[in-house]
Amino acid sequence: MKSINIVLHCPEIPQNTGNIARTCAATGAALHLIKPLGFEIDDKKMKRAGLDYWDKLDVTIYENENEFFKKNEGAKIYYFSTKAPRAYTEIKYPDTVFIMFGRETKGLPEELLQKNPDTTVRIPMRESLRSLNLSNSVAIATYEILRQRDFADLVAEGEPTTFKW
């Protein structure tokens, strides 16, 4: 099992899932998709957003929420929601972690949030706005976990350039 596991609960927009797949490939995170999906897995828009990284992904697709929880019993899961009482940066993420995000139009089911208040977190933003883009939210959360781990196993320096600073 990967140390970072990104879970999309019923994603609706193929381009967001494609962008998230690209983030997973770049960071080594696993991608978990819980059906129903708002698109077909072979959707051109999703494939294009993920570019040519699909062969570098660890993707698991679940028929429903129950199957996800059964197959990942005991997993430490953090639920990202605009309804959460505390910021995602207040958490010290464990070595193996699942971060779950809801569908673009509705977020995570209210029942999940109510059952898991201690592991529900938010990305701070202005009060008058509804939410951030899903793929941006996933990237923010993933890179916070990686930052806490000093970006272990990632290339932290670029190649020298001829550009003069």
VEXDO-942771 format. One record per residue (C-alpha): residue number from 1; chain; x, y, z. Coordinates in Angstrom, 3 decimals. Example, Ala and Ser with C-alpha at 12.3 -4.5 7.8 and 13.67 -1.06 7.14 Angstrom:
REM residues 2
1|A|12.300|-4.500|7.800 $
2|A|13.670|-1.060|7.140 $
REM end
This chain:
REM residues 165
1|A|0.000|0.000|0.000 $
2|A|1.218|3.491|-0.839 $
3|A|1.929|5.876|1.999 $
4|A|-0.314|8.599|0.519 $
5|A|-3.698|7.524|-0.777 $
6|A|-5.970|10.027|-2.496 $
7|A|-9.630|9.052|-2.444 $
8|A|-12.210|10.682|-4.711 $
9|A|-15.759|10.021|-3.557 $
10|A|-17.988|10.029|-6.662 $
11|A|-16.024|12.540|-8.773 $
12|A|-18.031|14.171|-11.556 $
13|A|-15.618|16.065|-13.800 $
14|A|-13.153|14.039|-15.891 $
15|A|-10.602|16.851|-16.217 $
16|A|-10.332|17.150|-12.420 $
17|A|-9.748|13.416|-12.046 $
18|A|-7.164|13.550|-14.845 $
19|A|-5.322|16.410|-13.135 $
20|A|-5.421|14.527|-9.836 $
21|A|-4.061|11.425|-11.564 $
22|A|-1.149|13.533|-12.784 $
23|A|-0.528|14.751|-9.213 $
24|A|-0.561|11.116|-8.041 $
25|A|1.971|10.127|-10.693 $
26|A|4.250|13.052|-9.799 $
27|A|4.144|12.342|-6.063 $
28|A|3.857|8.552|-5.927 $
29|A|0.420|8.693|-4.303 $
30|A|-2.200|6.042|-5.016 $
31|A|-5.551|7.042|-6.471 $
32|A|-8.798|5.513|-5.215 $
33|A|-12.045|6.199|-7.093 $
34|A|-15.409|5.449|-5.507 $
35|A|-18.309|4.995|-7.925 $
36|A|-20.584|6.270|-9.239 $
37|A|-18.296|8.350|-11.433 $
38|A|-19.633|11.210|-13.521 $
39|A|-17.706|9.952|-16.557 $
40|A|-16.283|6.839|-18.142 $
41|A|-12.757|5.868|-17.120 $
42|A|-11.644|6.008|-20.739 $
43|A|-12.956|9.572|-21.140 $
44|A|-10.695|11.531|-23.514 $
45|A|-10.803|14.644|-21.331 $
46|A|-9.613|12.708|-18.302 $
47|A|-6.862|10.943|-20.243 $
48|A|-5.686|14.218|-21.764 $
49|A|-5.580|15.969|-18.363 $
50|A|-3.479|13.110|-16.972 $
51|A|-1.217|13.308|-20.015 $
52|A|0.908|10.236|-20.563 $
53|A|1.207|9.302|-16.880 $
54|A|-1.526|6.661|-16.698 $
55|A|0.980|3.801|-16.790 $
56|A|2.727|5.302|-13.739 $
57|A|-0.382|5.242|-11.552 $
58|A|-1.654|2.939|-8.854 $
59|A|-5.452|3.252|-9.342 $
60|A|-8.168|1.299|-7.535 $
61|A|-11.821|1.642|-8.436 $
62|A|-14.575|0.711|-5.974 $
63|A|-18.188|-0.022|-6.867 $
64|A|-19.408|1.978|-3.873 $
65|A|-18.482|3.512|-0.539 $
66|A|-19.113|0.273|1.360 $
67|A|-16.594|-1.613|-0.774 $
68|A|-13.987|1.104|-0.191 $
69|A|-14.364|0.975|3.591 $
70|A|-14.413|-2.835|3.660 $
71|A|-11.206|-3.123|1.610 $
72|A|-9.449|-0.393|3.623 $
73|A|-10.636|-1.319|7.087 $
74|A|-8.585|0.341|9.809 $
75|A|-7.123|2.964|7.471 $
76|A|-6.471|6.433|8.851 $
77|A|-8.677|8.684|6.717 $
78|A|-8.848|12.474|6.694 $
79|A|-11.970|13.970|5.173 $
80|A|-11.596|17.329|3.423 $
81|A|-14.613|19.599|3.646 $
82|A|-15.459|23.290|3.773 $
83|A|-17.616|22.371|6.795 $
84|A|-14.667|21.224|8.919 $
85|A|-13.764|23.019|12.163 $
86|A|-9.961|23.028|11.728 $
87|A|-7.307|23.519|9.081 $
88|A|-5.530|20.690|7.277 $
89|A|-2.197|22.143|8.468 $
90|A|-3.067|21.402|12.108 $
91|A|-2.697|17.669|11.487 $
92|A|0.464|15.586|11.766 $
93|A|-0.280|13.018|9.079 $
94|A|0.629|9.363|9.761 $
95|A|3.028|7.352|7.603 $
96|A|0.152|5.722|5.724 $
97|A|-2.745|8.067|5.182 $
98|A|-5.898|8.347|3.105 $
99|A|-7.202|11.794|2.206 $
100|A|-10.769|11.810|0.926 $
101|A|-12.468|14.448|-1.201 $
102|A|-16.095|14.642|-2.278 $
103|A|-17.793|15.318|-5.564 $
104|A|-17.362|18.720|-7.110 $
105|A|-20.981|19.838|-6.690 $
106|A|-21.802|18.517|-3.214 $
107|A|-18.633|17.584|-1.368 $
108|A|-18.565|14.551|0.901 $
109|A|-21.787|13.033|2.250 $
110|A|-22.901|14.722|5.464 $
111|A|-23.109|11.322|7.188 $
112|A|-19.367|10.712|6.689 $
113|A|-18.508|14.110|8.134 $
114|A|-20.759|13.616|11.159 $
115|A|-19.235|10.187|11.868 $
116|A|-15.661|11.521|11.620 $
117|A|-15.442|14.978|13.217 $
118|A|-11.924|14.408|14.580 $
119|A|-10.490|13.652|11.144 $
120|A|-12.424|16.190|9.093 $
121|A|-10.312|19.159|7.999 $
122|A|-10.586|22.183|5.765 $
123|A|-8.428|24.315|3.523 $
124|A|-8.879|27.907|4.749 $
125|A|-10.375|30.384|2.298 $
126|A|-12.504|33.509|2.227 $
127|A|-15.928|33.176|3.789 $
128|A|-17.890|34.421|0.792 $
129|A|-16.672|31.660|-1.543 $
130|A|-18.094|28.144|-1.816 $
131|A|-14.988|26.045|-2.456 $
132|A|-11.704|25.579|-4.283 $
133|A|-11.343|23.470|-7.400 $
134|A|-11.110|19.767|-6.514 $
135|A|-7.781|19.123|-8.244 $
136|A|-6.262|22.199|-6.576 $
137|A|-7.496|21.036|-3.169 $
138|A|-5.978|17.588|-3.671 $
139|A|-2.636|19.113|-4.670 $
140|A|-2.607|21.444|-1.645 $
141|A|-3.324|18.577|0.756 $
142|A|-0.894|16.152|-0.877 $
143|A|1.962|18.625|-0.825 $
144|A|1.330|19.459|2.835 $
145|A|1.790|15.782|3.660 $
146|A|4.933|15.673|1.516 $
147|A|6.254|18.875|3.134 $
148|A|5.834|17.300|6.568 $
149|A|7.985|14.417|5.286 $
150|A|10.648|16.755|3.853 $
151|A|9.618|15.670|0.338 $
152|A|11.161|12.233|0.852 $
153|A|11.746|10.288|-2.372 $
154|A|11.064|13.341|-4.558 $
155|A|13.515|15.341|-6.629 $
156|A|13.832|18.629|-4.777 $
157|A|16.277|20.413|-7.090 $
158|A|16.048|21.211|-10.761 $
159|A|18.882|20.902|-13.234 $
160|A|21.174|23.890|-13.580 $
161|A|20.010|26.396|-16.151 $
162|A|21.753|28.855|-18.363 $
163|A|19.260|31.500|-17.245 $
164|A|20.983|34.253|-15.275 $
165|A|19.213|35.150|-12.059 $
REM end
